[in-house]
Amino acid sequence: MKKTRIAVGVVIALGVVWTGGAWLTGKQLEKHMDQVVADANAKIAEAAPESRLQLSYQDYQRGLFSSSARFVLQSSSQTEDNSLLKPGQSVVFKETIDHGPFPLAQLKKFNLLPSMASVHSELENTDAVKKLFEMAQGKSVVQAETRIGYGGNTDSRIQLLPVDYNNVQTHERFAFEGGTLDISADDKGDKVDINADIKSVALSSKNQLDMPMLFTVNGLTFDANSRLSEEGLRIGDQKVVLKSFTTAVSGKDVLALEGLNGTSNFDSKDNRVGGEVAYTLDSLKLQGQDFGQGKLVVKLADFDGKAMKAFSANYNSQVQALSNDPAVANDPALYQQRVSELLMANLPQLLKGSPSIAIAPFSLKNAKGESSFNLNTQFKEPTPGTPPADDPAQRLDSVLKSLDSKLTISMPMATELMTRAALGEGHSQEDAAKLAEQQVKGLAAMGQMFRLTTQQDDNIITSLQYANGQVTMNGEKMPLEQFLTRYMLGGGMAAPSLSE
């Protein structure tokens, strides 16, 4: 009997502690709601200032074991210039919050770890997202479950429901098989891990010639582990995999990509940022013709972290100012010109620390061979206070320390590539092969005539090196001024004279 009383006492004590903890958790959440919204708006302003979106919360109702609230995303602009949300429109997230220390939603999953809260989120059917509800048969197309730890860390699983939208009048159809998005973040949002899995997407419509088009995406996954460096830059590792992407017009395949794999990894040490981006493609097909496999590796080293952060902040704020100027924003040609000018004006800041960029390699391979391009570039940190040079050679020399590049085109590979292109245009196999051979031989002869290429065995080769004001083009040394005059300023496009 005594043991039974003790057991009952323990159960009652646990119930009291749980109830008291849940009540305190509800109070904590309510006190921190304003800060949560303020932090969210700060992140929106930093990540997408041009969106002019603002978050607020309404109808917070606190209970003993659970609470509820509505988070409202609206335009902060009172004009029609916001393309995301018009004034008066809103995107509303309905939140159901189970209090800790043992939220009921987590207990149902047999997750017994103490946590501050478990939040279920879904969209409310408003005018801005009405079409999404129609596509998902009246359900919220986005549903999320988030666990909030007492330290402020969060773990979210976002479920994207399948949708099937078919507009008979416009011949548009969008079919989405659904997917998941897992996001984990620490209390400050400095360390963020993301895992996404999208099964398949199909979109059909008609082009300007009233021809039916079909786009399909299958097997898209994305994994990222990122953190903020001391300079405030997001660094870490990423991986993206795409099983296939196809485009068809009137039932005929136009483009097909298979086996696209991409990785990136960036790190920062002692204010030096570097990393590598790499992509491989298992198969590229155009109009049903196999164009082979591809590979691209880009390496960056010795970028100044603080300078990169400053460059990003300055450039983005200046581009935002352009977007807010109707006279510029409504003129695409003028807008592009001003953006280019801003990029060049801020470029010296990005070159602080004399960084380097390498392409090693960019290659394309088919059954007949492989062609590749390699590049290694070392930049100079511009001297502060030095006015821009008027001479093109001096301008280039002021930012470029060294360059080493080589292009190797396999003639059998290029002939196969051009044959495939001719077959796609409707030529017969025999005619396509002859035309391709003529084109590749013509390219080799023209390149040699204009001193752009050399030929070694079955390869067309171009090599270019630069250092200390001297250029070596295919083994021929010359001053930078002579190189620019011959090849870059129009001098190289005329056949060499007999006196040369």
C-alpha positions as CSV (number, residue, x, y, z in Angstrom):
1,M,0.0,0.0,0.0
2,K,2.8,2.3,0.9
3,K,4.5,1.7,-2.5
4,T,1.2,2.4,-4.3
5,R,0.9,5.7,-2.4
6,I,4.4,6.6,-3.3
7,A,3.8,5.8,-7.0
8,V,0.6,7.9,-7.0
9,G,2.4,10.7,-5.3
10,V,5.2,10.7,-8.0
11,V,2.5,10.7,-10.7
12,I,0.8,13.7,-9.1
13,A,4.1,15.5,-8.6
14,L,5.0,15.0,-12.2
15,G,1.6,16.2,-13.3
16,V,2.0,19.4,-11.2
17,V,5.5,20.0,-12.5
18,W,4.3,19.4,-16.1
19,T,1.3,21.7,-15.7
20,G,3.4,24.3,-14.0
21,G,6.1,24.0,-16.6
22,A,3.6,24.3,-19.4
23,W,2.0,27.4,-17.8
24,L,5.5,29.1,-17.4
25,T,6.4,28.1,-21.0
26,G,3.2,29.8,-22.3
27,K,4.1,32.9,-20.4
28,Q,7.7,32.9,-21.8
29,L,6.4,32.5,-25.3
30,E,4.0,35.4,-24.9
31,K,6.8,37.7,-23.5
32,H,9.1,36.9,-26.4
33,M,6.6,37.2,-29.2
34,D,7.4,40.8,-30.0
35,Q,11.1,40.0,-30.1
36,V,10.5,37.0,-32.4
37,V,8.6,39.3,-34.9
38,A,11.3,42.0,-34.7
39,D,14.1,39.5,-35.4
40,A,12.1,38.1,-38.4
41,N,11.6,41.5,-39.9
42,A,15.3,42.3,-39.5
43,K,16.2,39.2,-41.4
44,I,13.6,39.9,-44.1
45,A,15.0,43.5,-44.5
46,E,18.6,42.1,-44.7
47,A,17.9,39.2,-47.1
48,A,15.3,40.8,-49.4
49,P,14.9,44.5,-48.9
50,E,13.3,45.0,-52.2
51,S,10.4,42.7,-51.2
52,R,9.0,45.4,-48.8
53,L,7.4,42.7,-46.7
54,Q,6.6,43.1,-43.0
55,L,5.6,40.5,-40.4
56,S,3.2,41.0,-37.5
57,Y,1.2,38.7,-35.1
58,Q,-2.4,38.9,-34.1
59,D,-4.9,37.0,-31.9
60,Y,-2.5,35.5,-29.5
61,Q,-4.5,33.2,-27.2
62,R,-2.7,31.5,-24.4
63,G,-4.0,28.3,-22.8
64,L,-2.5,26.0,-20.2
65,F,-1.1,23.4,-22.4
66,S,-1.3,25.1,-25.8
67,S,-1.7,28.5,-27.4
68,S,-2.6,29.9,-30.8
69,A,-1.6,32.9,-32.9
70,R,-1.7,34.2,-36.4
71,F,1.4,35.6,-38.1
72,V,0.6,38.1,-40.9
73,L,2.9,38.9,-43.8
74,Q,2.0,42.1,-45.6
75,S,3.4,44.8,-47.8
76,S,5.0,47.7,-46.0
77,S,4.3,49.9,-49.1
78,Q,1.0,51.6,-49.8
79,T,1.5,51.7,-53.5
80,E,1.3,49.1,-56.3
81,D,5.1,48.8,-56.8
82,N,5.5,45.7,-54.7
83,S,5.3,42.7,-57.0
84,L,5.1,40.1,-54.2
85,L,2.1,41.4,-52.3
86,K,-0.2,44.3,-53.2
87,P,-1.4,46.7,-50.5
88,G,-4.3,45.0,-48.7
89,Q,-3.2,41.5,-49.5
90,S,-1.7,39.3,-46.8
91,V,-0.2,35.8,-46.3
92,V,-1.4,34.5,-42.9
93,F,0.2,31.6,-41.0
94,K,-2.0,29.9,-38.4
95,E,0.2,28.7,-35.5
96,T,-0.9,26.1,-32.9
97,I,1.7,26.0,-30.1
98,D,2.0,23.1,-27.7
99,H,3.8,24.2,-24.5
100,G,6.8,22.4,-23.0
101,P,8.5,20.9,-21.2
102,F,6.9,17.9,-23.0
103,P,4.8,19.2,-25.8
104,L,2.0,16.9,-26.7
105,A,2.9,17.1,-30.4
106,Q,6.3,15.8,-29.7
107,L,5.1,13.1,-27.3
108,K,2.9,11.7,-30.1
109,K,6.1,11.2,-32.1
110,F,7.7,9.5,-29.0
111,N,10.1,12.4,-28.7
112,L,10.7,12.6,-25.0
113,L,13.4,15.4,-25.0
114,P,12.3,18.5,-23.1
115,S,11.6,21.5,-25.2
116,M,10.0,24.9,-24.9
117,A,7.3,24.3,-27.5
118,S,6.2,22.5,-30.6
119,V,4.5,24.6,-33.2
120,H,2.2,23.4,-36.0
121,S,2.0,26.0,-38.9
122,E,-0.1,26.2,-41.9
123,L,-1.4,28.8,-44.3
124,E,-4.8,30.5,-44.0
125,N,-6.9,30.8,-47.1
126,T,-6.5,34.4,-48.0
127,D,-6.9,36.2,-51.4
128,A,-3.1,36.1,-51.9
129,V,-2.9,32.3,-51.7
130,K,-6.4,31.4,-52.8
131,K,-5.0,29.7,-56.0
132,L,-2.7,27.5,-53.9
133,F,-5.7,26.2,-51.9
134,E,-7.6,25.4,-55.1
135,M,-4.6,23.5,-56.4
136,A,-4.3,21.5,-53.1
137,Q,-8.1,20.6,-52.9
138,G,-8.7,23.2,-50.2
139,K,-5.7,22.3,-48.0
140,S,-2.8,24.4,-47.0
141,V,-0.1,23.4,-49.5
142,V,2.6,24.2,-46.8
143,Q,2.4,22.6,-43.4
144,A,5.2,22.7,-40.9
145,E,6.1,21.2,-37.5
146,T,8.7,23.0,-35.5
147,R,10.4,22.0,-32.2
148,I,11.7,25.0,-30.2
149,G,14.4,24.2,-27.6
150,Y,14.9,26.0,-24.3
151,G,18.1,27.4,-25.7
152,G,16.3,28.9,-28.7
153,N,17.4,26.4,-31.2
154,T,14.7,25.1,-33.7
155,D,14.1,22.0,-35.8
156,S,11.5,22.2,-38.5
157,R,10.0,19.8,-41.0
158,I,8.1,21.6,-43.7
159,Q,5.7,19.4,-45.8
160,L,4.9,20.5,-49.3
161,L,1.6,18.8,-50.3
162,P,1.0,17.4,-53.8
163,V,-0.8,19.7,-56.1
164,D,-2.4,19.3,-59.6
165,Y,-3.6,22.4,-61.3
166,N,-5.2,22.3,-64.8
167,N,-6.5,25.3,-66.6
168,V,-8.4,24.2,-69.7
169,Q,-8.8,27.7,-71.1
170,T,-5.1,28.6,-71.1
171,H,-3.8,25.0,-71.6
172,E,-1.7,25.3,-68.5
173,R,-1.0,22.5,-66.1
174,F,1.1,22.3,-63.0
175,A,1.6,18.9,-61.3
176,F,3.7,18.6,-58.2
177,E,4.3,15.3,-56.4
178,G,5.2,16.9,-53.1
179,G,8.3,17.2,-51.0
180,T,9.9,17.9,-47.7
181,L,12.2,20.6,-46.3
182,D,14.0,20.1,-43.0
183,I,15.6,23.1,-41.4
184,S,17.6,23.2,-38.2
185,A,19.0,26.4,-36.7
186,D,20.7,27.6,-33.5
187,D,19.3,30.3,-31.3
188,K,20.9,33.2,-33.3
189,G,20.4,31.7,-36.8
190,D,24.1,31.6,-37.3
191,K,24.3,27.9,-37.9
192,V,21.7,26.6,-40.3
193,D,21.3,23.1,-41.8
194,I,18.9,22.5,-44.7
195,N,17.8,19.3,-46.3
196,A,15.2,19.4,-49.2
197,D,13.7,16.6,-51.2
198,I,11.5,17.4,-54.2
199,K,10.2,14.3,-56.0
200,S,8.8,15.6,-59.3
201,V,7.4,18.7,-61.0
202,A,5.7,19.0,-64.4
203,L,4.6,22.2,-66.0
204,S,2.9,22.5,-69.4
205,S,1.8,25.6,-71.3
206,K,1.9,27.1,-74.8
207,N,4.6,29.3,-76.2
208,Q,4.3,32.4,-78.3
209,L,3.8,30.3,-81.4
210,D,0.9,28.5,-79.7
211,M,2.9,25.3,-79.5
212,P,2.5,23.1,-76.4
213,M,5.6,23.0,-74.1
214,L,6.3,20.6,-71.3
215,F,9.0,21.1,-68.5
216,T,9.7,18.3,-66.1
217,V,12.0,18.0,-63.0
218,N,12.6,14.7,-61.3
219,G,14.6,13.8,-58.2
220,L,15.8,17.2,-56.8
221,T,17.6,17.0,-53.5
222,F,19.5,19.8,-51.7
223,D,21.7,19.5,-48.5
224,A,23.4,22.4,-46.9
225,N,25.3,22.9,-43.6
226,S,26.2,26.6,-43.2
227,R,27.4,29.0,-40.5
228,L,28.2,32.7,-40.3
229,S,31.9,33.5,-40.3
230,E,33.4,36.1,-38.0
231,E,33.0,38.6,-40.9
232,G,29.3,37.9,-41.2
233,L,29.6,35.8,-44.4
234,R,27.6,32.5,-44.8
235,I,30.1,29.7,-45.4
236,G,29.9,25.9,-45.2
237,D,29.0,23.0,-47.5
238,Q,26.3,22.4,-50.0
239,K,25.2,19.6,-52.3
240,V,22.5,19.6,-54.9
241,V,21.5,16.6,-57.0
242,L,19.1,16.6,-60.0
243,K,18.1,13.3,-61.5
244,S,16.7,14.7,-64.7
245,F,15.3,17.9,-66.3
246,T,13.6,17.8,-69.7
247,T,12.0,20.3,-72.1
248,A,9.7,19.2,-74.9
249,V,7.9,21.1,-77.6
250,S,4.9,19.6,-79.4
251,G,5.8,16.2,-77.9
252,K,9.4,16.3,-79.2
253,D,12.4,16.4,-76.7
254,V,14.4,19.7,-77.1
255,L,16.6,19.5,-74.0
256,A,17.4,16.7,-71.6
257,L,19.8,16.8,-68.6
258,E,20.5,13.7,-66.6
259,G,22.6,13.2,-63.5
260,L,23.4,16.8,-62.5
261,N,25.5,16.9,-59.3
262,G,26.8,20.0,-57.6
263,T,28.9,20.6,-54.5
264,S,30.3,23.7,-52.9
265,N,32.4,24.2,-49.8
266,F,33.7,27.5,-48.4
267,D,35.6,28.3,-45.3
268,S,37.1,31.4,-43.6
269,K,40.3,31.5,-41.6
270,D,42.1,34.7,-40.4
271,N,39.8,36.8,-42.5
272,R,40.7,34.8,-45.6
273,V,37.8,33.2,-47.5
274,G,38.2,30.5,-50.0
275,G,36.4,27.4,-51.4
276,E,35.4,25.4,-54.4
277,V,32.3,25.0,-56.5
278,A,32.0,21.8,-58.7
279,Y,29.4,20.5,-61.1
280,T,29.2,17.3,-63.1
281,L,26.6,16.3,-65.7
282,D,26.2,12.7,-66.8
283,S,24.3,13.4,-70.0
284,L,23.3,16.4,-72.2
285,K,20.9,15.8,-75.0
286,L,19.6,18.4,-77.5
287,Q,16.8,17.5,-79.9
288,G,17.3,13.8,-79.0
289,Q,21.1,13.9,-79.9
290,D,23.7,12.9,-77.2
291,F,26.1,15.8,-76.7
292,G,28.1,14.0,-74.0
293,Q,29.1,14.7,-70.4
294,G,30.2,17.9,-68.7
295,K,32.3,19.0,-65.7
296,L,33.1,22.4,-64.1
297,V,35.3,23.2,-61.1
298,V,35.8,26.7,-59.9
299,K,38.2,27.5,-57.1
300,L,38.4,30.8,-55.1
301,A,41.2,31.7,-52.7
302,D,42.4,34.5,-50.4
303,F,39.4,36.7,-50.6
304,D,39.3,39.3,-47.8
305,G,36.3,38.4,-45.7
306,K,35.6,41.9,-44.3
307,A,36.0,43.4,-47.8
308,M,33.6,40.9,-49.3
309,K,31.0,41.7,-46.6
310,A,31.5,45.5,-47.3
311,F,31.3,44.9,-51.1
312,S,28.0,42.9,-50.7
313,A,26.5,45.5,-48.4
314,N,27.4,48.5,-50.6
315,Y,26.6,46.9,-53.9
316,N,23.2,45.6,-52.7
317,S,22.2,48.9,-51.2
318,Q,23.1,50.8,-54.3
319,V,21.3,48.4,-56.6
320,Q,18.2,48.7,-54.2
321,A,18.4,52.5,-54.6
322,L,18.3,52.0,-58.4
323,S,15.3,49.8,-58.1
324,N,13.5,52.5,-56.1
325,D,14.1,55.1,-58.8
326,P,11.2,54.9,-61.3
327,A,13.2,56.7,-64.0
328,V,15.8,54.0,-63.9
329,A,13.8,50.9,-63.0
330,N,11.4,51.4,-65.9
331,D,14.2,51.6,-68.4
332,P,15.8,48.1,-68.7
333,A,18.7,49.3,-70.8
334,L,19.5,52.2,-68.5
335,Y,19.1,50.0,-65.4
336,Q,21.5,47.4,-66.8
337,Q,24.0,50.1,-67.6
338,R,23.8,51.6,-64.1
339,V,24.2,48.2,-62.5
340,S,27.3,47.5,-64.5
341,E,28.7,50.8,-63.5
342,L,28.1,50.1,-59.8
343,L,29.8,46.7,-60.1
344,M,32.9,48.2,-61.7
345,A,32.9,51.0,-59.0
346,N,32.8,48.5,-56.2
347,L,35.1,45.9,-57.8
348,P,38.4,47.3,-56.2
349,Q,37.0,46.6,-52.8
350,L,36.4,42.9,-53.7
351,L,40.1,42.6,-54.9
352,K,41.5,43.6,-51.5
353,G,44.0,41.0,-50.4
354,S,44.9,40.0,-54.0
355,P,42.6,37.0,-54.4
356,S,42.7,34.3,-57.0
357,I,40.2,32.4,-59.2
358,A,40.8,29.2,-61.0
359,I,38.8,27.1,-63.4
360,A,40.2,23.5,-63.2
361,P,38.7,22.4,-65.5
362,F,35.6,23.2,-67.6
363,S,35.3,20.1,-69.9
364,L,33.0,18.4,-72.3
365,K,33.4,14.7,-73.1
366,N,31.7,12.4,-75.7
367,A,32.5,9.0,-77.2
368,K,35.2,10.5,-79.5
369,G,37.2,12.4,-76.9
370,E,37.3,15.3,-74.4
371,S,37.9,19.1,-74.7
372,S,38.8,21.2,-71.8
373,F,39.5,24.8,-70.6
374,N,41.8,25.6,-67.6
375,L,42.4,29.0,-66.1
376,N,44.4,30.3,-63.1
377,T,44.1,34.1,-62.3
378,Q,45.8,36.1,-59.6
379,F,44.5,39.6,-59.0
380,K,46.2,42.7,-57.6
381,E,44.9,44.7,-54.7
382,P,44.4,48.2,-56.2
383,T,46.5,51.0,-54.7
384,P,44.2,53.3,-52.6
385,G,43.8,56.8,-54.0
386,T,45.2,56.0,-57.4
387,P,43.0,57.5,-60.1
388,P,41.7,55.1,-62.8
389,A,44.1,54.8,-65.8
390,D,42.9,56.0,-69.2
391,D,45.0,53.4,-71.1
392,P,43.3,49.9,-71.4
393,A,46.7,48.1,-70.8
394,Q,47.4,50.2,-67.6
395,R,43.8,49.6,-66.3
396,L,44.2,45.8,-66.8
397,D,47.7,45.7,-65.3
398,S,46.5,47.6,-62.2
399,V,44.2,44.7,-61.2
400,L,45.8,41.6,-62.8
401,K,48.9,40.1,-61.4
402,S,49.1,36.9,-63.4
403,L,47.1,34.7,-65.7
404,D,47.6,31.2,-67.1
405,S,45.0,29.6,-69.3
406,K,44.8,26.8,-71.9
407,L,42.0,25.7,-74.2
408,T,42.3,22.2,-75.7
409,I,39.7,21.2,-78.3
410,S,39.8,17.5,-79.4
411,M,39.1,17.5,-83.2
412,P,37.5,14.1,-83.1
413,M,35.4,15.1,-80.2
414,A,34.4,18.4,-81.8
415,T,33.6,16.6,-85.1
416,E,31.3,14.3,-83.2
417,L,29.7,17.3,-81.5
418,M,29.0,19.1,-84.7
419,T,27.7,15.9,-86.3
420,R,25.1,15.6,-83.5
421,A,24.2,19.2,-84.0
422,A,23.7,18.7,-87.8
423,L,21.6,15.6,-87.2
424,G,19.4,17.6,-84.8
425,E,18.8,20.0,-87.6
426,G,17.5,17.3,-89.9
427,H,20.6,16.4,-92.0
428,S,21.3,12.8,-92.9
429,Q,24.1,10.9,-91.1
430,E,26.4,11.1,-94.1
431,D,25.8,14.8,-94.8
432,A,26.0,15.6,-91.1
433,A,29.4,13.9,-90.8
434,K,30.8,15.7,-93.9
435,L,29.5,19.1,-92.7
436,A,31.0,18.6,-89.2
437,E,34.4,17.7,-90.6
438,Q,34.5,20.7,-92.8
439,Q,33.5,23.0,-90.0
440,V,36.1,21.7,-87.5
441,K,38.9,21.8,-90.2
442,G,37.8,25.3,-91.1
443,L,37.9,26.4,-87.5
444,A,41.4,25.0,-87.1
445,A,42.6,26.8,-90.2
446,M,41.0,30.1,-89.3
447,G,42.4,30.0,-85.8
448,Q,46.0,29.5,-87.1
449,M,45.6,32.2,-89.7
450,F,44.6,34.8,-87.1
451,R,47.3,33.5,-84.7
452,L,44.6,32.5,-82.2
453,T,45.3,28.7,-82.1
454,T,47.9,26.1,-82.9
455,Q,47.4,22.5,-83.8
456,Q,49.1,19.6,-82.1
457,D,48.2,16.1,-83.4
458,D,44.4,16.0,-83.3
459,N,44.0,18.9,-80.9
460,I,43.3,22.6,-81.5
461,I,45.1,24.5,-78.7
462,T,45.2,28.1,-77.4
463,S,47.5,29.0,-74.5
464,L,47.7,32.4,-72.9
465,Q,50.0,33.5,-70.0
466,Y,50.5,36.9,-68.4
467,A,52.8,38.3,-65.8
468,N,54.7,41.6,-65.1
469,G,53.2,43.3,-68.2
470,Q,54.3,40.6,-70.6
471,V,51.9,38.2,-72.5
472,T,52.8,34.9,-74.0
473,M,50.2,33.8,-76.6
474,N,50.7,30.3,-78.0
475,G,54.5,30.6,-77.2
476,E,54.9,34.1,-78.7
477,K,55.9,36.8,-76.2
478,M,54.8,40.4,-76.5
479,P,54.1,43.5,-74.3
480,L,50.5,43.7,-73.0
481,E,49.9,46.8,-75.2
482,Q,50.8,44.8,-78.3
483,F,48.5,41.9,-77.3
484,L,45.5,44.2,-76.7
485,T,46.1,46.0,-80.0
486,R,46.4,42.7,-81.9
487,Y,43.6,40.6,-80.3
488,M,41.4,42.8,-78.2
489,L,41.1,46.1,-80.0
490,G,40.4,44.8,-83.5
491,G,44.0,44.4,-84.7
492,G,43.9,40.6,-84.7
493,M,40.8,40.2,-86.9
494,A,42.7,41.0,-90.0
495,A,44.9,38.4,-91.7
496,P,48.6,39.0,-91.1
497,S,50.5,40.8,-93.8
498,L,53.3,39.2,-95.8
499,S,55.9,41.4,-94.1
500,E,55.1,39.7,-90.8
